[in-house]
Amino acid sequence: MTATLSTLRKDVQRMDAHQLLATQLPIDIRSGVAKLLCPHDLQFSSSRERCDASLSHMSVGDLSLIRLRYGSDVAVIPEPSSGFVMVQFVLSGWIRVEHAGGVIDCRANNGLVLESLDQRRLHWSADCEQIIIPLQRATLARASESLTGRPVPARFAFNPTFHFDSPDGFSLVTFARYLMSLPATGPAGRMPMGALAKEMLAHHLLLNHLDHDKIELPSAAVPYHVHRAEAFMRQHLAEDIDLDRIAAHVGVSARTLSGAFRHFRKAGPIEWLRNMRLDVARVSLQQAEAASVADASRQAGFHHPGRFSHLYQDRFGEPPHVTLAEGRRTMRRSH
């Protein structure tokens, strides 16, 4: 056992105070994990469908740390989910991830970055224990746009494994230890820290864990008036704002603002605003926060539902009512 792993395992003991359940019943642990991550099925390697499972959960704002042990040789078959990325730290035992492209083996002192659970089968050894940090894809999307000034890719293609003692892995371990060391405070006290922590994690993954060349950054700093314009758009998404109003707010001409957006964001300000509205509507539909497609479109600033549906399908490859239906099914399963 390396010093890094030994230190992390000592710090993990802090999560004993945040234990949600300890059970020998698969239905209990399956239900608990479904509420925190996603619905899944469990298959046991032996005929005795019993376990020695434990689940702990610690929140820092809306960023979660989950300590999980099944206590039996099991196969975990998650329902498809691409709404978040899972950063996993293997503390003991091993996990094997089977997917269409092959097999990933990960043992103690190593970690995983799983971008999608689609068509994956996860095998846990009986002695496997992990810390899992789920990170919303929406957070990664914001960080990606901020870093590159370009549209968010359909897939980030993270390197799926890291070693605790590698430079990038050690940084992630240090980040997890820091979160676990935070003093116990009320939810309100954790919110600002959680917002900063999730943005830091998103930027770290994008800058250090991609499975290809480093992320391509713009050659020059994005002008302040572009950032101000984006902030103004976010604050007034539901309003009927136009280019002249945005430009007047940030103190430049419409022509200057358009040129800056096309250079640094590869899209005009109104196109950028439209895509921002579509992204907000998608989150609302995925989380079933909107009562209907029309409600989601109106809250995001679209006043013509038919036009919204056309733009939505063009951007995301599916009609908005399909996203809402899947969001409602997910919410029902998690409750």
C-alpha positions as CSV (number, residue, x, y, z in Angstrom):
1,M,0.0,0.0,0.0
2,T,1.5,3.3,-1.0
3,A,1.6,6.4,1.3
4,T,-1.0,8.1,-0.9
5,L,-3.5,5.3,-0.6
6,S,-2.9,4.8,3.1
7,T,-3.5,8.5,3.8
8,L,-6.6,8.6,1.7
9,R,-8.0,5.5,3.5
10,K,-7.4,7.2,6.9
11,D,-9.2,10.4,5.8
12,V,-12.1,8.3,4.5
13,Q,-12.9,7.4,8.1
14,R,-14.3,10.9,8.5
15,M,-17.2,9.7,6.4
16,D,-18.3,7.2,9.1
17,A,-20.3,10.2,10.5
18,H,-22.2,10.4,7.2
19,Q,-23.3,6.8,6.9
20,L,-26.7,6.4,5.4
21,L,-27.1,2.6,5.7
22,A,-25.3,-0.7,6.5
23,T,-27.3,-3.7,5.2
24,Q,-27.2,-7.3,4.1
25,L,-30.3,-6.8,1.9
26,P,-29.5,-6.1,-1.8
27,I,-32.8,-4.2,-2.3
28,D,-31.8,-1.6,0.4
29,I,-28.4,-0.9,-1.1
30,R,-29.8,-0.8,-4.6
31,S,-32.4,1.7,-3.5
32,G,-29.9,3.9,-1.7
33,V,-27.5,4.0,-4.6
34,A,-30.3,4.7,-7.1
35,K,-31.2,7.9,-5.1
36,L,-27.7,9.2,-5.1
37,L,-26.5,8.0,-8.6
38,C,-28.8,6.1,-10.9
39,P,-31.1,3.1,-10.9
40,H,-29.2,-0.2,-11.5
41,D,-29.5,-4.0,-11.3
42,L,-27.3,-6.2,-9.2
43,Q,-26.3,-9.7,-10.2
44,F,-24.5,-11.9,-7.7
45,S,-21.7,-14.3,-8.6
46,S,-23.0,-16.9,-6.2
47,S,-26.5,-18.2,-5.6
48,R,-26.6,-16.6,-2.1
49,E,-27.9,-13.1,-2.9
50,R,-26.7,-11.5,0.3
51,C,-24.2,-8.7,0.8
52,D,-22.4,-6.8,3.5
53,A,-23.0,-3.3,2.0
54,S,-22.5,0.2,3.4
55,L,-23.3,3.6,1.9
56,S,-22.2,7.0,3.2
57,H,-22.9,10.4,1.7
58,M,-21.4,13.8,2.3
59,S,-22.5,17.0,0.6
60,V,-20.5,20.1,-0.1
61,G,-23.1,22.3,-1.7
62,D,-24.6,20.2,-4.5
63,L,-21.3,18.3,-4.9
64,S,-21.5,14.8,-3.4
65,L,-18.9,12.4,-2.0
66,I,-20.2,8.8,-1.8
67,R,-18.5,6.0,0.0
68,L,-19.8,2.7,-1.3
69,R,-19.1,-1.0,-0.6
70,Y,-21.3,-3.9,-1.8
71,G,-19.5,-6.5,0.3
72,S,-20.0,-9.3,-2.3
73,D,-18.9,-10.2,-5.7
74,V,-21.5,-8.5,-7.8
75,A,-22.1,-7.2,-11.3
76,V,-23.7,-3.8,-11.5
77,I,-25.8,-3.0,-14.6
78,P,-26.7,0.7,-14.5
79,E,-29.5,2.2,-16.5
80,P,-28.2,4.4,-19.2
81,S,-27.2,7.9,-18.0
82,S,-25.0,10.6,-19.5
83,G,-26.1,13.4,-17.3
84,F,-23.0,13.2,-15.1
85,V,-19.4,12.0,-15.0
86,M,-18.3,9.8,-12.2
87,V,-14.8,10.2,-10.6
88,Q,-14.1,7.0,-8.6
89,F,-11.3,6.3,-6.2
90,V,-10.7,2.5,-5.6
91,L,-9.7,2.1,-1.9
92,S,-9.6,-1.7,-1.8
93,G,-10.2,-4.7,-4.1
94,W,-10.9,-4.1,-7.8
95,I,-13.6,-3.1,-10.3
96,R,-13.9,-4.2,-13.9
97,V,-15.8,-2.1,-16.4
98,E,-17.1,-3.9,-19.5
99,H,-18.2,-1.8,-22.4
100,A,-18.5,-1.9,-26.2
101,G,-14.9,-0.9,-26.7
102,G,-13.4,-3.5,-24.4
103,V,-12.6,-3.9,-20.7
104,I,-11.1,-1.6,-18.1
105,D,-9.6,-3.1,-15.0
106,C,-9.0,-0.8,-12.0
107,R,-7.4,-1.9,-8.7
108,A,-6.8,-0.2,-5.4
109,N,-4.6,2.8,-5.6
110,N,-6.1,3.7,-9.0
111,G,-9.2,5.6,-10.1
112,L,-11.7,5.9,-12.9
113,V,-13.3,8.7,-14.8
114,L,-16.5,7.3,-16.3
115,E,-18.2,9.7,-18.7
116,S,-21.2,7.6,-19.5
117,L,-22.9,4.5,-18.1
118,D,-24.5,3.5,-21.4
119,Q,-24.0,-0.1,-22.3
120,R,-21.7,-0.7,-19.3
121,R,-21.4,-3.6,-16.9
122,L,-19.4,-3.0,-13.7
123,H,-18.0,-6.0,-11.7
124,W,-17.1,-5.3,-8.1
125,S,-14.9,-7.7,-6.0
126,A,-16.2,-8.6,-2.6
127,D,-13.6,-6.4,-0.9
128,C,-14.0,-3.4,-3.2
129,E,-14.7,-0.1,-1.6
130,Q,-14.8,3.2,-3.4
131,I,-15.2,6.9,-3.1
132,I,-17.4,8.3,-5.9
133,I,-17.8,12.0,-6.9
134,P,-20.5,12.5,-9.5
135,L,-20.1,15.7,-11.5
136,Q,-23.0,17.1,-13.6
137,R,-22.3,17.3,-17.3
138,A,-23.8,20.8,-17.3
139,T,-21.0,21.9,-15.0
140,L,-18.4,20.4,-17.4
141,A,-20.2,22.1,-20.3
142,R,-19.9,25.5,-18.7
143,A,-16.3,25.0,-18.0
144,S,-15.6,23.8,-21.5
145,E,-17.3,26.8,-23.0
146,S,-15.4,29.1,-20.7
147,L,-12.0,27.5,-21.5
148,T,-12.4,27.1,-25.3
149,G,-15.1,29.5,-26.4
150,R,-16.5,26.7,-28.6
151,P,-19.6,24.6,-28.5
152,V,-19.6,21.7,-26.1
153,P,-18.6,18.4,-27.7
154,A,-21.0,15.5,-27.7
155,R,-18.4,13.5,-25.8
156,F,-15.4,14.8,-23.8
157,A,-13.4,11.5,-24.2
158,F,-11.7,11.5,-20.8
159,N,-8.8,9.1,-20.1
160,P,-10.7,6.4,-18.1
161,T,-8.1,5.6,-15.5
162,F,-5.5,7.4,-13.3
163,H,-3.0,6.2,-10.7
164,F,-3.1,7.9,-7.3
165,D,0.6,8.7,-7.4
166,S,0.7,10.2,-10.8
167,P,0.7,14.0,-10.9
168,D,-2.9,14.3,-12.1
169,G,-4.1,11.5,-9.9
170,F,-2.4,12.9,-6.8
171,S,-4.2,16.2,-7.5
172,L,-7.6,14.4,-7.5
173,V,-6.8,12.5,-4.3
174,T,-5.8,15.7,-2.6
175,F,-9.0,17.3,-3.8
176,A,-11.1,14.5,-2.4
177,R,-9.2,14.6,0.9
178,Y,-9.8,18.4,1.1
179,L,-13.5,18.0,0.7
180,M,-13.6,15.3,3.4
181,S,-11.7,17.5,5.8
182,L,-14.2,20.4,5.6
183,P,-15.9,21.1,8.9
184,A,-19.5,20.1,9.4
185,T,-21.6,23.1,8.6
186,G,-25.2,23.7,7.6
187,P,-26.3,23.5,4.0
188,A,-26.2,27.2,3.6
189,G,-22.6,27.3,4.7
190,R,-21.6,24.6,2.2
191,M,-23.3,26.1,-0.9
192,P,-20.5,28.7,-1.9
193,M,-17.8,26.1,-1.2
194,G,-19.7,23.5,-3.3
195,A,-20.1,25.8,-6.2
196,L,-16.3,26.6,-6.2
197,A,-15.4,22.9,-5.7
198,K,-17.4,21.6,-8.6
199,E,-16.0,24.3,-11.0
200,M,-12.5,23.4,-9.9
201,L,-13.1,19.7,-10.5
202,A,-14.6,20.3,-13.9
203,H,-11.6,22.5,-15.0
204,H,-9.1,19.9,-13.6
205,L,-10.7,17.1,-15.6
206,L,-10.8,19.1,-18.8
207,L,-7.2,20.3,-18.5
208,N,-5.6,17.1,-17.3
209,H,-7.7,14.0,-18.0
210,L,-8.7,14.1,-21.6
211,D,-7.8,10.9,-23.6
212,H,-6.1,13.0,-26.4
213,D,-4.1,16.2,-26.7
214,K,-4.6,18.9,-24.1
215,I,-7.7,21.0,-24.5
216,E,-7.1,23.7,-27.1
217,L,-7.4,27.1,-25.5
218,P,-7.9,30.4,-27.3
219,S,-4.7,32.2,-28.2
220,A,-5.8,35.3,-26.5
221,A,-7.8,36.2,-23.4
222,V,-11.6,36.6,-24.0
223,P,-12.5,40.3,-23.7
224,Y,-14.3,41.5,-20.6
225,H,-17.3,42.7,-22.6
226,V,-17.9,39.1,-23.9
227,H,-18.0,37.8,-20.4
228,R,-20.3,40.7,-19.3
229,A,-22.6,40.0,-22.3
230,E,-22.8,36.3,-21.3
231,A,-23.6,37.1,-17.7
232,F,-26.3,39.6,-18.9
233,M,-27.8,36.9,-21.1
234,R,-28.0,34.4,-18.3
235,Q,-29.7,36.9,-16.0
236,H,-32.3,37.7,-18.7
237,L,-32.9,34.4,-20.4
238,A,-36.7,34.6,-20.2
239,E,-36.9,38.1,-21.5
240,D,-37.1,39.3,-25.1
241,I,-33.6,40.9,-25.4
242,D,-31.9,41.8,-28.6
243,L,-28.4,42.5,-29.8
244,D,-28.7,46.3,-29.3
245,R,-29.8,45.9,-25.7
246,I,-27.0,43.5,-24.9
247,A,-24.4,45.7,-26.5
248,A,-25.7,48.8,-24.7
249,H,-25.5,47.0,-21.3
250,V,-21.8,46.1,-21.8
251,G,-20.9,49.5,-23.3
252,V,-19.8,48.6,-26.8
253,S,-21.3,48.8,-30.2
254,A,-23.4,45.9,-31.6
255,R,-20.8,45.5,-34.4
256,T,-17.9,45.3,-31.9
257,L,-19.8,42.8,-29.7
258,S,-20.7,40.6,-32.8
259,G,-17.2,40.6,-34.0
260,A,-15.8,39.6,-30.5
261,F,-18.3,36.7,-30.2
262,R,-17.6,35.4,-33.7
263,H,-13.8,35.5,-33.0
264,F,-13.9,34.1,-29.5
265,R,-17.1,32.1,-29.4
266,K,-17.4,31.0,-33.0
267,A,-21.0,32.2,-33.0
268,G,-22.9,35.5,-33.0
269,P,-24.3,36.8,-29.7
270,I,-27.9,35.9,-30.6
271,E,-26.9,32.4,-31.7
272,W,-25.0,32.1,-28.4
273,L,-28.0,33.3,-26.5
274,R,-30.3,30.8,-28.3
275,N,-28.0,27.9,-27.5
276,M,-27.8,29.0,-23.8
277,R,-31.6,29.0,-23.7
278,L,-31.7,25.6,-25.2
279,D,-29.2,24.2,-22.7
280,V,-31.2,25.6,-19.8
281,A,-34.4,24.1,-21.2
282,R,-32.7,20.7,-21.6
283,V,-31.7,20.6,-18.0
284,S,-35.2,21.6,-16.9
285,L,-36.7,18.7,-19.0
286,Q,-34.0,16.2,-18.0
287,Q,-34.8,16.9,-14.3
288,A,-38.5,17.0,-14.9
289,E,-38.6,20.5,-13.3
290,A,-40.9,21.8,-16.0
291,A,-44.6,20.8,-16.1
292,S,-44.6,20.6,-19.9
293,V,-42.5,21.2,-22.9
294,A,-44.3,24.6,-23.4
295,D,-43.5,25.5,-19.8
296,A,-39.8,24.7,-20.3
297,S,-39.6,26.7,-23.5
298,R,-41.4,29.7,-22.0
299,Q,-39.1,29.7,-18.9
300,A,-36.0,29.6,-21.2
301,G,-37.2,32.6,-23.2
302,F,-38.9,30.9,-26.3
303,H,-42.3,32.3,-27.2
304,H,-43.1,29.9,-30.0
305,P,-43.2,26.3,-28.9
306,G,-43.1,24.9,-32.5
307,R,-39.9,26.9,-33.2
308,F,-38.5,25.8,-29.9
309,S,-39.1,22.1,-30.7
310,H,-37.4,22.4,-34.1
311,L,-34.4,24.1,-32.6
312,Y,-34.2,21.7,-29.7
313,Q,-34.2,18.6,-31.9
314,D,-31.7,20.1,-34.2
315,R,-29.3,20.7,-31.3
316,F,-29.8,17.6,-29.2
317,G,-31.0,15.0,-31.7
318,E,-34.3,14.3,-30.0
319,P,-37.7,16.0,-29.6
320,P,-38.1,17.8,-26.2
321,H,-41.1,15.7,-25.2
322,V,-38.8,12.6,-25.3
323,T,-36.4,14.3,-23.0
324,L,-39.2,15.2,-20.6
325,A,-40.6,11.7,-20.6
326,E,-37.3,10.2,-19.8
327,G,-36.7,12.8,-17.1
328,R,-40.0,11.9,-15.4
329,R,-39.2,8.1,-15.6
330,T,-35.9,8.8,-13.9
331,M,-37.5,10.9,-11.2
332,R,-40.1,8.2,-10.5
333,R,-37.4,5.5,-10.2
334,S,-35.3,7.6,-7.9
335,H,-38.3,8.0,-5.5
